[in-house]
Amino acid sequence: MCHQSVGLVQNAIEAAGIPTVSVSVRPEITAFVGVPRAAYLRFPTGEPLGEVGQAEQHATIVAAALALIAQAEEPETIVELPFRWRRMPRVDGGGV
C-alpha cells in the first residue's frame, strides 16, 4: 500500500481520537504526509515487516512499532527501528 495513502488514513483516524502508528520503508514520504508517529525500517519496499515466513520477526517488529504509541512524545515522530534486512548489501560495499 502507498505510504502517502496510509499516512492520510492515519491522520484521519488520529483526528477521530484513536492513536495510530505506521511502519515505513520510505521515511521521506512518511514525513511529507506528516503522520503522528511512524516506525522506519531499512527494508525493501513491499516487505515492511521483514522476510516472508518469518512470523517471529514480524511479531517483534509489530510490537516495537506499537510501543511507539506510548513512547513518541512529539507529533510527526519517525523512529528508525534497529532491525536490518539480512540480504541488503552493506553501504561500504562489503558483503551482505
Buried (B, 14 or more C-beta within 10 A) or exposed (E): EEBEEBBBBBBEEBEEEEBBBBBBBBBEBBBEBEBBBBBBBBBEEEEBBBEEEBEEBBEBBBEBBEBBEEEBEEEEBBBEBEBEBEEEEEEEEEEE
